[in-house]
Amino acid sequence: MPSLLPILIGGCATVGFILIVAASRYRRVYLWRAIGSLLLSLPLGIISYMYVGIRLARTHNLSRFYSWPFGGEHIGRDGPLIASALVFVGMWFVVLFGASSLLLKPSGLDRRR
């Protein structure tokens, strides 16, 4: 039986990708692209945060996770971990929303407004 985390990551990625691509059919194109970008940036941000933390720990020869940009190797609370993960999610959101706004043009409904 699969655990809940891969199901949530797969669901967020699938629904986010569908909303970004299909947003041109809805009335508020940029709102739906923002929601899709947020849903898609959650798994991408967390996976890239984990990858960077593991790579930095191996680079510095540490036996534990290295939290970047907040916390470093001395992590005593969950606050720096959550803040660092949110930085990565925010970076992916900006990239995805910017790319979807540049690459996918809105339909005629949104241009009239």
N, CA, C and O atoms as a GROMACS GRO file, in nm:
protein
  452
    1MET      N    1   0.084  -0.118   0.000
    1MET     CA    2   0.000   0.000   0.000
    1MET      C    3   0.089   0.125   0.000
    1MET      O    4   0.177   0.138   0.085
    2PRO      N    5   0.067   0.215  -0.094
    2PRO     CA    6   0.152   0.335  -0.100
    2PRO      C    7   0.121   0.430   0.016
    2PRO      O    8   0.010   0.434   0.070
    3SER      N    9   0.222   0.506   0.052
    3SER     CA   10   0.202   0.603   0.160
    3SER      C   11   0.132   0.727   0.105
    3SER      O   12   0.110   0.740  -0.015
    4LEU      N   13   0.097   0.816   0.193
    4LEU     CA   14   0.017   0.932   0.156
    4LEU      C   15   0.099   1.040   0.084
    4LEU      O   16   0.045   1.109  -0.003
    5LEU      N   17   0.226   1.056   0.118
    5LEU     CA   18   0.307   1.163   0.060
    5LEU      C   19   0.324   1.151  -0.092
    5LEU      O   20   0.306   1.251  -0.161
    6PRO      N   21   0.359   1.034  -0.147
    6PRO     CA   22   0.368   1.026  -0.293
    6PRO      C   23   0.236   1.050  -0.364
    6PRO      O   24   0.233   1.103  -0.475
    7ILE      N   25   0.128   1.012  -0.302
    7ILE     CA   26  -0.004   1.037  -0.361
    7ILE      C   27  -0.034   1.186  -0.364
    7ILE      O   28  -0.084   1.237  -0.464
    8LEU      N   29  -0.003   1.258  -0.255
    8LEU     CA   30  -0.024   1.403  -0.252
    8LEU      C   31   0.067   1.475  -0.351
    8LEU      O   32   0.024   1.568  -0.418
    9ILE      N   33   0.193   1.433  -0.360
    9ILE     CA   34   0.285   1.496  -0.454
    9ILE      C   35   0.239   1.473  -0.597
    9ILE      O   36   0.238   1.566  -0.678
   10GLY      N   37   0.200   1.351  -0.629
   10GLY     CA   38   0.151   1.322  -0.763
   10GLY      C   39   0.022   1.395  -0.796
   10GLY      O   40   0.004   1.443  -0.908
   11GLY      N   41  -0.067   1.405  -0.699
   11GLY     CA   42  -0.192   1.479  -0.721
   11GLY      C   43  -0.170   1.627  -0.743
   11GLY      O   44  -0.230   1.686  -0.833
   12CYS      N   45  -0.084   1.688  -0.661
   12CYS     CA   46  -0.053   1.830  -0.679
   12CYS      C   47   0.012   1.857  -0.813
   12CYS      O   48  -0.021   1.955  -0.881
   13ALA      N   49   0.105   1.771  -0.852
   13ALA     CA   50   0.174   1.791  -0.979
   13ALA      C   51   0.078   1.774  -1.097
   13ALA      O   52   0.083   1.853  -1.192
   14THR      N   53  -0.007   1.674  -1.092
   14THR     CA   54  -0.099   1.649  -1.203
   14THR      C   55  -0.202   1.761  -1.216
   14THR      O   56  -0.222   1.814  -1.325
   15VAL      N   57  -0.266   1.796  -1.106
   15VAL     CA   58  -0.368   1.902  -1.110
   15VAL      C   59  -0.305   2.036  -1.145
   15VAL      O   60  -0.365   2.115  -1.219
   16GLY      N   61  -0.187   2.064  -1.092
   16GLY     CA   62  -0.119   2.189  -1.124
   16GLY      C   63  -0.085   2.200  -1.271
   16GLY      O   64  -0.105   2.305  -1.332
   17PHE      N   65  -0.032   2.093  -1.329
   17PHE     CA   66   0.001   2.094  -1.471
   17PHE      C   67  -0.124   2.110  -1.557
   17PHE      O   68  -0.123   2.185  -1.655
   18ILE      N   69  -0.230   2.042  -1.521
   18ILE     CA   70  -0.356   2.054  -1.597
   18ILE      C   71  -0.410   2.196  -1.588
   18ILE      O   72  -0.454   2.250  -1.690
   19LEU      N   73  -0.407   2.258  -1.471
   19LEU     CA   74  -0.458   2.395  -1.457
   19LEU      C   75  -0.375   2.496  -1.535
   19LEU      O   76  -0.430   2.590  -1.592
   20ILE      N   77  -0.243   2.477  -1.539
   20ILE     CA   78  -0.160   2.569  -1.615
   20ILE      C   79  -0.191   2.559  -1.764
   20ILE      O   80  -0.205   2.661  -1.832
   21VAL      N   81  -0.201   2.438  -1.815
   21VAL     CA   82  -0.224   2.418  -1.958
   21VAL      C   83  -0.366   2.456  -1.998
   21VAL      O   84  -0.386   2.517  -2.103
   22ALA      N   85  -0.464   2.422  -1.917
   22ALA     CA   86  -0.604   2.445  -1.953
   22ALA      C   87  -0.657   2.580  -1.907
   22ALA      O   88  -0.775   2.608  -1.925
   23ALA      N   89  -0.574   2.664  -1.849
   23ALA     CA   90  -0.620   2.792  -1.795
   23ALA      C   91  -0.672   2.885  -1.902
   23ALA      O   92  -0.754   2.972  -1.872
   24SER      N   93  -0.627   2.870  -2.026
   24SER     CA   94  -0.671   2.962  -2.132
   24SER      C   95  -0.818   2.943  -2.166
   24SER      O   96  -0.876   3.028  -2.233
   25ARG      N   97  -0.879   2.837  -2.122
   25ARG     CA   98  -1.022   2.813  -2.148
   25ARG      C   99  -1.113   2.875  -2.042
   25ARG      O  100  -1.234   2.882  -2.061
   26TYR      N  101  -1.054   2.921  -1.933
   26TYR     CA  102  -1.134   2.980  -1.826
   26TYR      C  103  -1.136   3.132  -1.837
   26TYR      O  104  -1.061   3.191  -1.914
   27ARG      N  105  -1.223   3.193  -1.759
   27ARG     CA  106  -1.241   3.337  -1.768
   27ARG      C  107  -1.123   3.415  -1.707
   27ARG      O  108  -1.073   3.509  -1.769
   28ARG      N  109  -1.079   3.377  -1.590
   28ARG     CA  110  -0.966   3.444  -1.524
   28ARG      C  111  -0.840   3.360  -1.544
   28ARG      O  112  -0.805   3.277  -1.460
   29VAL      N  113  -0.774   3.384  -1.654
   29VAL     CA  114  -0.661   3.301  -1.695
   29VAL      C  115  -0.547   3.307  -1.595
   29VAL      O  116  -0.494   3.203  -1.556
   30TYR      N  117  -0.509   3.425  -1.552
   30TYR     CA  118  -0.394   3.440  -1.464
   30TYR      C  119  -0.420   3.386  -1.325
   30TYR      O  120  -0.327   3.339  -1.260
   31LEU      N  121  -0.542   3.391  -1.278
   31LEU     CA  122  -0.576   3.332  -1.148
   31LEU      C  123  -0.558   3.181  -1.152
   31LEU      O  124  -0.499   3.123  -1.061
   32TRP      N  125  -0.609   3.117  -1.257
   32TRP     CA  126  -0.597   2.972  -1.268
   32TRP      C  127  -0.453   2.929  -1.293
   32TRP      O  128  -0.411   2.824  -1.245
   33ARG      N  129  -0.377   3.010  -1.367
   33ARG     CA  130  -0.235   2.980  -1.385
   33ARG      C  131  -0.159   2.995  -1.254
   33ARG      O  132  -0.066   2.919  -1.228
   34ALA      N  133  -0.197   3.092  -1.171
   34ALA     CA  134  -0.133   3.109  -1.041
   34ALA      C  135  -0.163   2.990  -0.950
   34ALA      O  136  -0.074   2.942  -0.881
   35ILE      N  137  -0.288   2.944  -0.949
   35ILE     CA  138  -0.324   2.829  -0.867
   35ILE      C  139  -0.252   2.704  -0.917
   35ILE      O  140  -0.200   2.627  -0.836
   36GLY      N  141  -0.247   2.685  -1.048
   36GLY     CA  142  -0.176   2.571  -1.104
   36GLY      C  143  -0.026   2.578  -1.076
   36GLY      O  144   0.036   2.476  -1.046
   37SER      N  145   0.032   2.698  -1.086
   37SER     CA  146   0.174   2.714  -1.057
   37SER      C  147   0.204   2.686  -0.910
   37SER      O  148   0.307   2.627  -0.878
   38LEU      N  149   0.114   2.726  -0.821
   38LEU     CA  150   0.134   2.700  -0.679
   38LEU      C  151   0.127   2.550  -0.649
   38LEU      O  152   0.209   2.497  -0.575
   39LEU      N  153   0.027   2.483  -0.709
   39LEU     CA  154   0.015   2.339  -0.686
   39LEU      C  155   0.134   2.262  -0.743
   39LEU      O  156   0.179   2.164  -0.684
   40LEU      N  157   0.185   2.306  -0.857
   40LEU     CA  158   0.300   2.239  -0.917
   40LEU      C  159   0.430   2.276  -0.847
   40LEU      O  160   0.524   2.196  -0.847
   41SER      N  161   0.437   2.394  -0.788
   41SER     CA  162   0.561   2.435  -0.721
   41SER      C  163   0.578   2.367  -0.584
   41SER      O  164   0.691   2.359  -0.535
   42LEU      N  165   0.472   2.319  -0.523
   42LEU     CA  166   0.485   2.250  -0.394
   42LEU      C  167   0.573   2.126  -0.403
   42LEU      O  168   0.671   2.118  -0.329
   43PRO      N  169   0.543   2.029  -0.490
   43PRO     CA  170   0.633   1.913  -0.496
   43PRO      C  171   0.770   1.947  -0.553
   43PRO      O  172   0.871   1.892  -0.507
   44LEU      N  173   0.776   2.036  -0.651
   44LEU     CA  174   0.906   2.072  -0.709
   44LEU      C  175   0.995   2.141  -0.606
   44LEU      O  176   1.115   2.114  -0.599
   45GLY      N  177   0.937   2.232  -0.527
   45GLY     CA  178   1.013   2.304  -0.426
   45GLY      C  179   1.064   2.213  -0.316
   45GLY      O  180   1.179   2.225  -0.274
   46ILE      N  181   0.981   2.122  -0.270
   46ILE     CA  182   1.021   2.033  -0.161
   46ILE      C  183   1.126   1.933  -0.209
   46ILE      O  184   1.222   1.904  -0.137
   47ILE      N  185   1.108   1.880  -0.330
   47ILE     CA  186   1.206   1.785  -0.383
   47ILE      C  187   1.341   1.854  -0.408
   47ILE      O  188   1.446   1.798  -0.376
   48SER      N  189   1.338   1.975  -0.464
   48SER     CA  190   1.465   2.044  -0.488
   48SER      C  191   1.530   2.088  -0.356
   48SER      O  192   1.652   2.089  -0.346
   49TYR      N  193   1.451   2.123  -0.255
   49TYR     CA  194   1.505   2.157  -0.123
   49TYR      C  195   1.575   2.036  -0.061
   49TYR      O  196   1.683   2.048  -0.004
   50MET      N  197   1.512   1.920  -0.072
   50MET     CA  198   1.574   1.798  -0.018
   50MET      C  199   1.701   1.764  -0.095
   50MET      O  200   1.801   1.724  -0.035
   51TYR      N  201   1.700   1.779  -0.226
   51TYR     CA  202   1.817   1.748  -0.307
   51TYR      C  203   1.934   1.841  -0.272
   51TYR      O  204   2.046   1.795  -0.253
   52VAL      N  205   1.906   1.970  -0.264
   52VAL     CA  206   2.013   2.067  -0.231
   52VAL      C  207   2.067   2.041  -0.090
   52VAL      O  208   2.188   2.048  -0.068
   53GLY      N  209   1.980   2.011   0.004
   53GLY     CA  210   2.025   1.984   0.141
   53GLY      C  211   2.112   1.861   0.151
   53GLY      O  212   2.211   1.862   0.224
   54ILE      N  213   2.078   1.757   0.078
   54ILE     CA  214   2.159   1.635   0.080
   54ILE      C  215   2.293   1.659   0.010
   54ILE      O  216   2.397   1.613   0.058
   55ARG      N  217   2.291   1.729  -0.103
   55ARG     CA  218   2.416   1.757  -0.176
   55ARG      C  219   2.509   1.846  -0.093
   55ARG      O  220   2.630   1.823  -0.091
   56LEU      N  221   2.455   1.945  -0.025
   56LEU     CA  222   2.539   2.031   0.059
   56LEU      C  223   2.597   1.954   0.177
   56LEU      O  224   2.712   1.976   0.215
   57ALA      N  225   2.518   1.863   0.235
   57ALA     CA  226   2.569   1.782   0.346
   57ALA      C  227   2.684   1.693   0.299
   57ALA      O  228   2.783   1.676   0.370
   58ARG      N  229   2.669   1.636   0.181
   58ARG     CA  230   2.777   1.552   0.130
   58ARG      C  231   2.899   1.634   0.094
   58ARG      O  232   3.012   1.588   0.112
   59THR      N  233   2.879   1.756   0.044
   59THR     CA  234   2.992   1.843   0.009
   59THR      C  235   3.071   1.882   0.133
   59THR      O  236   3.194   1.888   0.129
   60HIS      N  237   3.002   1.910   0.243
   60HIS     CA  238   3.067   1.952   0.368
   60HIS      C  239   3.102   1.834   0.459
   60HIS      O  240   3.144   1.855   0.572
   61ASN      N  241   3.086   1.711   0.411
   61ASN     CA  242   3.115   1.589   0.487
   61ASN      C  243   3.040   1.584   0.619
   61ASN      O  244   3.098   1.554   0.724
   62LEU      N  245   2.912   1.615   0.614
   62LEU     CA  246   2.828   1.610   0.733
   62LEU      C  247   2.746   1.482   0.731
   62LEU      O  248   2.714   1.430   0.624
   63SER      N  249   2.712   1.434   0.847
   63SER     CA  250   2.631   1.313   0.855
   63SER      C  251   2.482   1.344   0.869
   63SER      O  252   2.400   1.253   0.885
   64ARG      N  253   2.448   1.470   0.863
   64ARG     CA  254   2.306   1.508   0.876
   64ARG      C  255   2.268   1.606   0.766
   64ARG      O  256   2.354   1.656   0.693
   65PHE      N  257   2.140   1.632   0.755
   65PHE     CA  258   2.084   1.718   0.652
   65PHE      C  259   2.133   1.862   0.671
   65PHE      O  260   2.143   1.910   0.784
   66TYR      N  261   2.162   1.930   0.562
   66TYR     CA  262   2.207   2.070   0.566
   66TYR      C  263   2.095   2.158   0.510
   66TYR      O  264   2.065   2.151   0.391
   67SER      N  265   2.035   2.238   0.594
   67SER     CA  266   1.923   2.323   0.553
   67SER      C  267   1.975   2.454   0.497
   67SER      O  268   2.044   2.530   0.565
   68TRP      N  269   1.941   2.480   0.371
   68TRP     CA  270   1.981   2.605   0.307
   68TRP      C  271   1.858   2.676   0.256
   68TRP      O  272   1.776   2.607   0.195
   69PRO      N  273   1.836   2.803   0.274
   69PRO     CA  274   1.921   2.911   0.319
   69PRO      C  275   1.914   2.937   0.469
   69PRO      O  276   1.993   3.017   0.519
   70PHE      N  277   1.823   2.874   0.542
   70PHE     CA  278   1.810   2.900   0.685
   70PHE      C  279   1.844   2.774   0.764
   70PHE      O  280   1.807   2.664   0.724
   71GLY      N  281   1.912   2.790   0.874
   71GLY     CA  282   1.938   2.678   0.964
   71GLY      C  283   2.075   2.618   0.954
   71GLY      O  284   2.139   2.594   1.056
   72GLY      N  285   2.121   2.592   0.833
   72GLY     CA  286   2.251   2.529   0.816
   72GLY      C  287   2.252   2.388   0.871
   72GLY      O  288   2.154   2.315   0.858
   73GLU      N  289   2.363   2.350   0.933
   73GLU     CA  290   2.372   2.216   0.991
   73GLU      C  291   2.316   2.208   1.132
   73GLU      O  292   2.294   2.099   1.184
   74HIS      N  293   2.294   2.322   1.195
   74HIS     CA  294   2.245   2.326   1.332
   74HIS      C  295   2.094   2.351   1.332
   74HIS      O  296   2.049   2.465   1.345
   75ILE      N  297   2.019   2.246   1.317
   75ILE     CA  298   1.874   2.258   1.312
   75ILE      C  299   1.818   2.201   1.442
   75ILE      O  300   1.830   2.082   1.470
   76GLY      N  301   1.756   2.287   1.521
   76GLY     CA  302   1.699   2.242   1.646
   76GLY      C  303   1.547   2.249   1.647
   76GLY      O  304   1.482   2.185   1.729
   77ARG      N  305   1.492   2.326   1.556
   77ARG     CA  306   1.346   2.343   1.551
   77ARG      C  307   1.298   2.325   1.407
   77ARG      O  308   1.378   2.313   1.315
   78ASP      N  309   1.168   2.322   1.390
   78ASP     CA  310   1.110   2.306   1.257
   78ASP      C  311   1.098   2.438   1.182
   78ASP      O  312   1.078   2.438   1.060
   79GLY      N  313   1.111   2.550   1.250
   79GLY     CA  314   1.096   2.680   1.186
   79GLY      C  315   1.190   2.705   1.069
   79GLY      O  316   1.144   2.742   0.961
   80PRO      N  317   1.322   2.685   1.088
   80PRO     CA  318   1.413   2.706   0.975
   80PRO      C  319   1.389   2.609   0.859
   80PRO      O  320   1.408   2.645   0.743
   81LEU      N  321   1.347   2.488   0.890
   81LEU     CA  322   1.318   2.391   0.784
   81LEU      C  323   1.199   2.435   0.700
   81LEU      O  324   1.203   2.429   0.577
   82ILE      N  325   1.094   2.479   0.766
   82ILE     CA  326   0.974   2.523   0.695
   82ILE      C  327   1.002   2.650   0.616
   82ILE      O  328   0.958   2.663   0.502
   83ALA      N  329   1.076   2.743   0.676
   83ALA     CA  330   1.109   2.868   0.605
   83ALA      C  331   1.195   2.840   0.483
   83ALA      O  332   1.174   2.900   0.377
   84SER      N  333   1.291   2.749   0.495
   84SER     CA  334   1.376   2.716   0.380
   84SER      C  335   1.296   2.646   0.271
   84SER      O  336   1.316   2.676   0.153
   85ALA      N  337   1.208   2.556   0.308
   85ALA     CA  338   1.124   2.488   0.208
   85ALA      C  339   1.033   2.588   0.138
   85ALA      O  340   1.010   2.577   0.018
   86LEU      N  341   0.981   2.686   0.212
   86LEU     CA  342   0.895   2.787   0.151
   86LEU      C  343   0.972   2.877   0.055
   86LEU      O  344   0.915   2.926  -0.043
   87VAL      N  345   1.101   2.899   0.081
   87VAL     CA  346   1.184   2.976  -0.013
   87VAL      C  347   1.194   2.902  -0.146
   87VAL      O  348   1.180   2.963  -0.252
   88PHE      N  349   1.217   2.772  -0.140
   88PHE     CA  350   1.225   2.693  -0.263
   88PHE      C  351   1.091   2.687  -0.335
   88PHE      O  352   1.087   2.695  -0.458
   89VAL      N  353   0.981   2.671  -0.261
   89VAL     CA  354   0.848   2.670  -0.323
   89VAL      C  355   0.821   2.805  -0.388
   89VAL      O  356   0.766   2.810  -0.499
   90GLY      N  357   0.858   2.913  -0.322
   90GLY     CA  358   0.839   3.046  -0.380
   90GLY      C  359   0.920   3.068  -0.506
   90GLY      O  360   0.871   3.129  -0.602
   91MET      N  361   1.044   3.019  -0.507
   91MET     CA  362   1.125   3.032  -0.628
   91MET      C  363   1.064   2.954  -0.744
   91MET      O  364   1.060   3.005  -0.857
   92TRP      N  365   1.017   2.833  -0.719
   92TRP     CA  366   0.954   2.755  -0.825
   92TRP      C  367   0.824   2.820  -0.871
   92TRP      O  368   0.791   2.815  -0.990
   93PHE      N  369   0.749   2.880  -0.778
   93PHE     CA  370   0.624   2.947  -0.816
   93PHE      C  371   0.652   3.063  -0.912
   93PHE      O  372   0.583   3.078  -1.013
   94VAL      N  373   0.753   3.143  -0.881
   94VAL     CA  374   0.787   3.256  -0.968
   94VAL      C  375   0.829   3.207  -1.107
   94VAL      O  376   0.788   3.263  -1.209
   95VAL      N  377   0.911   3.103  -1.110
   95VAL     CA  378   0.957   3.050  -1.239
   95VAL      C  379   0.841   2.992  -1.320
   95VAL      O  380   0.830   3.020  -1.439
   96LEU      N  381   0.756   2.912  -1.255
   96LEU     CA  382   0.646   2.849  -1.328
   96LEU      C  383   0.541   2.950  -1.373
   96LEU      O  384   0.491   2.942  -1.485
   97PHE      N  385   0.507   3.045  -1.286
   97PHE     CA  386   0.407   3.143  -1.324
   97PHE      C  387   0.460   3.234  -1.435
   97PHE      O  388   0.388   3.268  -1.528
   98GLY      N  389   0.586   3.274  -1.424
   98GLY     CA  390   0.645   3.357  -1.529
   98GLY      C  391   0.653   3.284  -1.662
   98GLY      O  392   0.624   3.342  -1.766
   99ALA      N  393   0.694   3.157  -1.658
   99ALA     CA  394   0.704   3.080  -1.782
   99ALA      C  395   0.566   3.054  -1.843
   99ALA      O  396   0.550   3.061  -1.964
  100SER      N  397   0.468   3.025  -1.759
  100SER     CA  398   0.334   3.000  -1.814
  100SER      C  399   0.272   3.129  -1.868
  100SER      O  400   0.195   3.124  -1.964
  101SER      N  401   0.303   3.241  -1.810
  101SER     CA  402   0.249   3.367  -1.860
  101SER      C  403   0.317   3.410  -1.990
  101SER      O  404   0.255   3.474  -2.075
  102LEU      N  405   0.445   3.374  -2.006
  102LEU     CA  406   0.516   3.410  -2.128
  102LEU      C  407   0.486   3.314  -2.243
  102LEU      O  408   0.471   3.357  -2.358
  103LEU      N  409   0.477   3.186  -2.213
  103LEU     CA  410   0.463   3.086  -2.318
  103LEU      C  411   0.320   3.063  -2.362
  103LEU      O  412   0.294   3.044  -2.481
  104LEU      N  413   0.227   3.065  -2.270
  104LEU     CA  414   0.087   3.037  -2.302
  104LEU      C  415   0.009   3.167  -2.307
  104LEU      O  416  -0.007   3.235  -2.206
  105LYS      N  417  -0.038   3.201  -2.423
  105LYS     CA  418  -0.113   3.326  -2.440
  105LYS      C  419  -0.259   3.307  -2.399
  105LYS      O  420  -0.316   3.200  -2.424
  106PRO      N  421  -0.321   3.408  -2.337
  106PRO     CA  422  -0.462   3.397  -2.300
  106PRO      C  423  -0.552   3.398  -2.423
  106PRO      O  424  -0.515   3.450  -2.528
  107SER      N  425  -0.669   3.341  -2.407
  107SER     CA  426  -0.764   3.335  -2.518
  107SER      C  427  -0.832   3.472  -2.537
  107SER      O  428  -0.802   3.566  -2.464
  108GLY      N  429  -0.921   3.480  -2.632
  108GLY     CA  430  -0.988   3.606  -2.663
  108GLY      C  431  -1.077   3.656  -2.552
  108GLY      O  432  -1.099   3.777  -2.543
  109LEU      N  433  -1.128   3.569  -2.466
  109LEU     CA  434  -1.214   3.612  -2.355
  109LEU      C  435  -1.139   3.703  -2.258
  109LEU      O  436  -1.192   3.804  -2.213
  110ASP      N  437  -1.016   3.667  -2.227
  110ASP     CA  438  -0.941   3.745  -2.129
  110ASP      C  439  -0.885   3.874  -2.189
  110ASP      O  440  -0.861   3.969  -2.115
  111ARG      N  441  -0.863   3.879  -2.318
  111ARG     CA  442  -0.806   3.998  -2.380
  111ARG      C  443  -0.907   4.113  -2.385
  111ARG      O  444  -0.867   4.230  -2.388
  112ARG      N  445  -1.036   4.082  -2.386
  112ARG     CA  446  -1.138   4.187  -2.392
  112ARG      C  447  -1.151   4.262  -2.262
  112ARG      O  448  -1.206   4.372  -2.261
  113ARG      N  449  -1.104   4.209  -2.152
  113ARG     CA  450  -1.120   4.274  -2.022
  113ARG      C  451  -1.020   4.380  -2.000
  113ARG      O  452  -1.021   4.445  -1.895
   0.00000   0.00000   0.00000
